[in-house]
Amino acid sequence: MLRYAVIFFVIALIAAVLGFSGIAGAASNIAWILFVVFVVLAIIALLRGRSVT
């Protein structure tokens, strides 16, 4: 999940450089949501004593 967040972040950066503000905004929102979900799942997994993959 973290990999997809990074991919969407890179897409947002490229779109912002090229001037596509709508696509950049959408991609950055998706990246932010995926990162938050990853962090929440990582914390839950750490609290339960399982490894994070």
N, CA and C atoms as a LAMMPS dump frame, in Angstrom:
ITEM: TIMESTEP
0
ITEM: NUMBER OF ATOMS
159
ITEM: BOX BOUNDS ff ff ff
-5.0000000000000000e+02 5.0000000000000000e+02
-5.0000000000000000e+02 5.0000000000000000e+02
-5.0000000000000000e+02 5.0000000000000000e+02
ITEM: ATOMS id mol type element x y z
1 1 1 N 0.811 -1.175 0
2 1 2 C 0 0 0
3 1 3 C 0.871 1.262 0
4 2 1 N 1.971 1.186 0.689
5 2 2 C 2.885 2.319 0.699
6 2 3 C 3.474 2.549 -0.693
7 3 1 N 3.667 1.473 -1.424
8 3 2 C 4.19 1.589 -2.796
9 3 3 C 3.22 2.374 -3.675
10 4 1 N 1.923 2.09 -3.547
11 4 2 C 0.932 2.81 -4.337
12 4 3 C 0.848 4.275 -3.927
13 5 1 N 1.02 4.559 -2.644
14 5 2 C 1.022 5.949 -2.198
15 5 3 C 2.181 6.714 -2.823
16 6 1 N 3.342 6.085 -2.869
17 6 2 C 4.514 6.735 -3.478
18 6 3 C 4.305 6.917 -4.981
19 7 1 N 3.716 5.931 -5.63
20 7 2 C 3.458 6.032 -7.074
21 7 3 C 2.51 7.191 -7.362
22 8 1 N 1.428 7.308 -6.588
23 8 2 C 0.496 8.409 -6.81
24 8 3 C 1.134 9.752 -6.478
25 9 1 N 2.04 9.779 -5.498
26 9 2 C 2.749 11.013 -5.18
27 9 3 C 3.638 11.447 -6.341
28 10 1 N 4.32 10.493 -6.945
29 10 2 C 5.167 10.809 -8.103
30 10 3 C 4.312 11.282 -9.275
31 11 1 N 3.181 10.648 -9.485
32 11 2 C 2.265 11.092 -10.549
33 11 3 C 1.808 12.518 -10.279
34 12 1 N 1.509 12.834 -9.02
35 12 2 C 1.079 14.183 -8.67
36 12 3 C 2.194 15.193 -8.934
37 13 1 N 3.424 14.837 -8.606
38 13 2 C 4.538 15.749 -8.852
39 13 3 C 4.736 16.002 -10.344
40 14 1 N 4.686 14.942 -11.133
41 14 2 C 4.866 15.082 -12.582
42 14 3 C 3.728 15.905 -13.181
43 15 1 N 2.505 15.631 -12.739
44 15 2 C 1.363 16.39 -13.259
45 15 3 C 1.456 17.862 -12.86
46 16 1 N 1.938 18.133 -11.656
47 16 2 C 2.082 19.528 -11.219
48 16 3 C 3.14 20.258 -12.042
49 17 1 N 4.231 19.578 -12.338
50 17 2 C 5.286 20.205 -13.145
51 17 3 C 4.772 20.499 -14.553
52 18 1 N 3.964 19.603 -15.088
53 18 2 C 3.444 19.792 -16.44
54 18 3 C 2.238 20.723 -16.49
55 19 1 N 1.723 21.143 -15.33
56 19 2 C 0.632 22.106 -15.307
57 19 3 C -0.758 21.518 -15.223
58 20 1 N -0.877 20.25 -14.988
59 20 2 C -2.189 19.622 -14.851
60 20 3 C -2.61 19.659 -13.383
61 21 1 N -3.162 20.781 -12.959
62 21 2 C -3.448 20.963 -11.534
63 21 3 C -4.572 20.049 -11.038
64 22 1 N -5.557 19.77 -11.87
65 22 2 C -6.657 18.894 -11.453
66 22 3 C -6.184 17.473 -11.208
67 23 1 N -5.378 16.969 -12.119
68 23 2 C -4.841 15.617 -11.977
69 23 3 C -3.869 15.557 -10.806
70 24 1 N -3.068 16.61 -10.648
71 24 2 C -2.112 16.642 -9.537
72 24 3 C -2.834 16.653 -8.199
73 25 1 N -3.892 17.413 -8.105
74 25 2 C -4.657 17.464 -6.864
75 25 3 C -5.312 16.136 -6.543
76 26 1 N -5.889 15.513 -7.549
77 26 2 C -6.54 14.221 -7.328
78 26 3 C -5.524 13.154 -6.935
79 27 1 N -4.391 13.138 -7.621
80 27 2 C -3.363 12.14 -7.319
81 27 3 C -2.781 12.358 -5.923
82 28 1 N -2.613 13.606 -5.525
83 28 2 C -2.074 13.85 -4.183
84 28 3 C -3.084 13.47 -3.109
85 29 1 N -4.368 13.672 -3.37
86 29 2 C -5.393 13.235 -2.414
87 29 3 C -5.415 11.72 -2.281
88 30 1 N -5.312 11.02 -3.392
89 30 2 C -5.278 9.558 -3.352
90 30 3 C -4.042 9.078 -2.607
91 31 1 N -2.897 9.712 -2.876
92 31 2 C -1.662 9.33 -2.189
93 31 3 C -1.79 9.558 -0.691
94 32 1 N -2.382 10.677 -0.291
95 32 2 C -2.56 10.978 1.13
96 32 3 C -3.473 9.939 1.804
97 33 1 N -4.572 9.581 1.155
98 33 2 C -5.494 8.593 1.714
99 33 3 C -4.812 7.235 1.855
100 34 1 N -4.078 6.815 0.831
101 34 2 C -3.378 5.533 0.899
102 34 3 C -2.323 5.537 1.996
103 35 1 N -1.619 6.654 2.175
104 35 2 C -0.614 6.742 3.225
105 35 3 C -1.25 6.661 4.609
106 36 1 N -2.367 7.335 4.797
107 36 2 C -3.058 7.291 6.096
108 36 3 C -3.56 5.884 6.389
109 37 1 N -4.112 5.221 5.387
110 37 2 C -4.575 3.838 5.581
111 37 3 C -3.397 2.934 5.932
112 38 1 N -2.255 3.127 5.258
113 38 2 C -1.07 2.334 5.561
114 38 3 C -0.628 2.549 7.005
115 39 1 N -0.594 3.797 7.448
116 39 2 C -0.154 4.082 8.814
117 39 3 C -1.104 3.464 9.83
118 40 1 N -2.401 3.567 9.603
119 40 2 C -3.378 2.985 10.521
120 40 3 C -3.221 1.47 10.576
121 41 1 N -3.078 0.834 9.435
122 41 2 C -2.907 -0.622 9.413
123 41 3 C -1.583 -1.039 10.047
124 42 1 N -0.538 -0.237 9.861
125 42 2 C 0.749 -0.544 10.475
126 42 3 C 0.665 -0.454 11.993
127 43 1 N -0.024 0.562 12.494
128 43 2 C -0.175 0.704 13.947
129 43 3 C -0.991 -0.445 14.513
130 44 1 N -2.049 -0.825 13.836
131 44 2 C -2.861 -1.953 14.297
132 44 3 C -2.053 -3.231 14.301
133 45 1 N -1.272 -3.446 13.244
134 45 2 C -0.454 -4.657 13.171
135 45 3 C 0.621 -4.667 14.265
136 46 1 N 1.21 -3.522 14.554
137 46 2 C 2.218 -3.464 15.601
138 46 3 C 1.617 -3.697 16.979
139 47 1 N 0.403 -3.178 17.174
140 47 2 C -0.256 -3.384 18.466
141 47 3 C -0.668 -4.84 18.663
142 48 1 N -0.991 -5.507 17.588
143 48 2 C -1.374 -6.919 17.668
144 48 3 C -0.18 -7.85 17.663
145 49 1 N 1.003 -7.313 17.406
146 49 2 C 2.208 -8.135 17.45
147 49 3 C 2.528 -8.869 16.174
148 50 1 N 2.013 -8.389 15.072
149 50 2 C 2.296 -9.033 13.787
150 50 3 C 3.218 -8.148 12.985
151 51 1 N 3.873 -8.747 12.004
152 51 2 C 4.79 -7.971 11.17
153 51 3 C 4.005 -7.186 10.14
154 52 1 N 4.576 -6.053 9.735
155 52 2 C 3.949 -5.191 8.739
156 52 3 C 4.564 -5.53 7.39
157 53 1 N 3.701 -5.846 6.417
158 53 2 C 4.19 -6.136 5.065
159 53 3 C 3.517 -5.251 4.067
